[in-house]
Amino acid sequence: MNDQTKIDQDRAERTEKLQGMGCKRKRVEDVRFTQGKGSYVDDLKLPGMLFGDFVRSPHAHARIKSIDTSRAKALPGVVAVLTAADLKPLGLHYMPTLAGDVQAVLAEEKVLFQNQEVAFVIAEDRYIASDATELVDVEYEALPCIVDPFKSMDPDAPILREDIKDKMVGAHGPRKHPNHIFEWQIGDKEATDAVFAKADVTIKEMLVDHRTHPSPLETCQSVASFDKVKGELTLWGTFQAPHVIRTVVSLISGLPEHKIHVIAPDIGGGFGNKVGAYAGYVCSVVGSIVLGVPVKWVEDRMENLSTTSFARDYHMTTELAATKDGKIQAMRVHVLADHGAFDACADPSKWPAGFMNICTGSYDIPTAHLAVDGVYTNKASGGVAYRCSFRVTEAVFAIERAVELLADKLGMDAAELRIKNFIKAEQFPYQSALGWEYDSGDYHTAMKKAMDTIGYKELREEQAKKRDAFKRGETRELMGIGISFFTEIVGAGPAKNCDILGIAMFDSAEIRIHPTGSVIARMGTKSQGQGHETTYAQIIATEIGIPADDIMIEEGNTDTAPYGLGTYGSRSTPVAGAATAVAARKIKAKAQMIAAHMLEVHEGDLEWDVDRFRVKGLPEKFKTMKEIAWAAYNNPPPNMEPGLEAVNYYEPPNMTYPFGAYFCVMDIDVDTGVAKTRRFYALDDCGTRINPMIIEGQVHGGLTEAFACAMGQEIRYDEHGNVMGASFMDFFLPTAVETPHWETDHTVTPSPHHPIGAKGVGESPHVGGVPCFSNAVNDAYAFLGAGHIQMPHDAWRLWTVGQKLGLHN
Amino acid sequence: MIPGTFDYHRPASVEDAVALLARLGEDANILAGGHSLIPLMKTRLASPEHLVDLSGIGNLKGISVKGDEVVIGAMTTQFELISSEDLGRHIPIIAETSRLIADPQIRYKGTFGGNVANGDPGNDMPALMMCLGGIYSVTGPDGSREIAARDFYQGAYFTALEHGEILTAVRIPIPSPDHGYAYEKLKRKVGDYATAAAAVVITMAGGKCTSASIGLTNVSETPLWASDAAALLVGTSLDKASVDAAVAAAEAITQPASDMRGPAEYRTKMAGVMVRRALERAQSRAKG
């Protein structure tokens, strides 16, 4: 073995020991999760703790005539019953939403959706609290309700929000009707209309991304504990953004922010459900402040599905204009957005429709216009980003269905049409017609790899044969090939256009190296299952050469963690991951000075080698990071302050734009409407890959939720505003049996502006998956002239498609 | 989803259970596994003051062959139905159906008697018992009596069982060893009740159907015995026209509710599709 081989081998061994970026490190948090040793909000038991439960409205829209709490208060074990009348003197019967609206904490004069919170019973145990909710007598006068958002702005529509009926300018500009929330427009309307007026080919379709709900296994919950002596509030809760919650609690309660300790312990999934502030959090806080003892609130499954934060409910009139040979010239979209009874969307404040303007997708569309009208209805509020960046699933669904419809009209292959219109690799950074600067991409390479791997040409040939066989009556099965080529926009975001309640959407990392060379790092984000304790440590390991196993990652305690905006919209890696790398580099720079002092050379004479600085040309003279850490505390260079730590608040210069090519092969039994996914192939490009195993897990999870949304998951209301199917009896949460097998693949196009080139991946599979499934279903029926088939594609709806086409006769 | 307050009783014998039910009156419910009752209690659609758990009564469990019948104790779990060699040999459709009930965890706790006795039209065993001609043995304060499965179901959660009576066992005649059978169940996902399901048992001789019985699950307020549909098959070769006629006759007696599984029209048609598919499989299994 020659010297160089020896050196290389030694370096490889040291690199492997670090378990840094790019390695399939096992998730360290799973040691406790797989043993049932996680510590969740509901595990918390405090001395004297009381339990709260809500009295909820059976009506979708009704006037409250009276509330009588006397029977409930008389039940032994009941300590208090809060109503709006108790909260009003404190100014807490309404709370601000993230979207610039206010939301009732407890209904005052009216209820506006079924299961709305009307009173909060506090009792000695969970069972008594629940019994007592049945003893609160509320007299209602039912009012006509609005379920269909297209009727919200009818001239004779009942006015829902009497509290703001005279306020004709909302947080996002003028309101056209008392039930109108905002109109938001972007792009060049005149130019777009002009292109459409003389285009060779146009398509126009109402694409509905139906109302559903992110359904983490752990529901929303909180424990508030107010110390009357110290005047301090400790609030444990299921918070995806604990610091934001602290600030909001301070703003609405008047307690100084330093006397509020917000702690998010282990969280059992979020998917956007745990970004917002809910009545239960406020009531547990008020209960504890009033009573001086801890108060716990734990939502049950039906409450979770029917009240806290729905997703989607976008009704998108989508148009494309193209030349006859398939070059897309313009896109025009109008969205009617059903926001429910309050505008409680969890979007960056300036973006009432999130990043819906990513709807030009992966295509070089020179001209576009988007308008969004938000309206109130008698439904639960929300509009959260369900495993996606803000409204990006909706946007990608619109463009990816629209290109299929265009391909159908042009008689072109849907893959070919996409390739023809892709933004080319040399066009990045690419300015989109609706205002975004795409950082990097290589769409043609990804698409080619995906098509070759799935065997696209052969699948189309098989499909042609099956279609003929179907026409001849030899089979009752339809084969669909779904394609989706998506571009996400994640990592909110640059302060210039992203804030929440005025707080710029930076994120943070604080890294502290202990004298013995082990590390604690704290973040402004909060994992809900993403594996942050594993992946952030890998970034630090690679950056500063300390093994990931010697690095502890801590999140969720606002007293110790640096301020951050939390985890949603795939922002942890793009923003806090960048902060982590930058903070680590600050430490490394100081370490280099210390090493130079120890080795008695000039800093410039040192070079970095995996886990150590060594003297150039003298490889045997080196100091490991571990040695440097000891020296940093005990033997720093003269005039240098001791210690080895750094903090970084990272303000991203741009969003990141992950992308991917997905293919789905589906077989549908026309007689039952049952669809079976034969294959699903997902190629993701999330830039630099920190942990391939975690990426694969994220892709599996995101695809499973996409499968659910596309194929049956929904929150439906009947004509009276009764919420249907809000339990796991009906709400489609696929089990391992229903979930298809996933084939995953990747290309790597690093983000040019991110310190480690990473883009984020947790939400891509959901964003790309939903239209892929829907396209497969639509493709299966397309040759029969079915036209656009709305989601969700559950069996009875697909059977109905066949029925309308006369396939069952 | 927090149940109201209740007292829990666990008698050791059928006599004790009957006496308890007589003493506690209408506010007592029998707990025989709980997979229908407990969800109703958690949503407070049912708020019994007393639960009388039958799991402590040893002699309510077990499967035995007696002459030309199989007798199944009411507290036999669905898992035990699946693993019984006697049942597998004589009436294999019971295991086939049991495997389609809920999921393995529930089948370890869910009981045969609970499934047939509580009158939930979504349960799978009632239609199967009607198909097979099962006889329910019932004990109450006035002694024991027998009720045919085909006479037992009167409405959703409403049966011929009087309050205070306990279903103790079910007698099922063993079909011809040459019989063909199938249980076809359409459901949205594992654990779901049927959108529609059909149980079919037939015998064939010389290419002709010599007997047929069809049960339908969850397409009416009660499980259904589709006797007219079955009668249309006897004497035929199960040719397309005969099967079409039987399917139409089966569809005609359904009265499903529109729910999240689909509108009534769909569920009726699915009952027909399930009958057709069950017949195909039953025919392929029938000897003779």
Interface residues (C-beta under 8 A of the other chain):
Chain A: D53 R126 Y127 S130 D131 E134 D300 R301 M302 D671 T672 G673 V674 G712 R716 M724 G725 S727 M729 D730 F732 P734 T735 V737 E738 D794 A795 W796 W799 T800 H808
Chain B: M1 I2 G4 T5 P39 T43 R44 D103 L186 R188 K189 V190 G191 D192 T195 D259 M260 R261 G262 P263 Y266 K269 M270 V273
